[in-house]
Amino acid sequence: MEKMSHAEYIEQLQHDAGRVAVATVAGNLDILEACWVLGPLLAQAELAPGDPDAHAIGQVCSELDGLPVGEARALWSSQALERLAPELESLRGWALPLAMPAIQSVAARFGV
């Protein structure tokens, strides 16, 4: 297998971010899940310092630590998920106007 260059790696991160963003804009991925995935991708994608899209998505990510999002959700008990449902809904309501414009921008910048 041929080794990926640094430029190819950055291009792959941006492509992956675009794919996630497009799926989110299309309604196929929850806003919190999208931010959870996009945050690390954009952090590594060598965007300009202070990139507003990465900043908005990062703000949402910072509120998700310790909550059942991403692959770890499958490891949570149904009782815990039920107990946290109101908090997650509240976070969705807060995250949507903050992160969706950023996700739409990521989709436009890097979408396939």
Helices and strands as residue ranges (DSSP letters): H 6-25, H 31-44, H 52-62, G 70-75, H 78-110
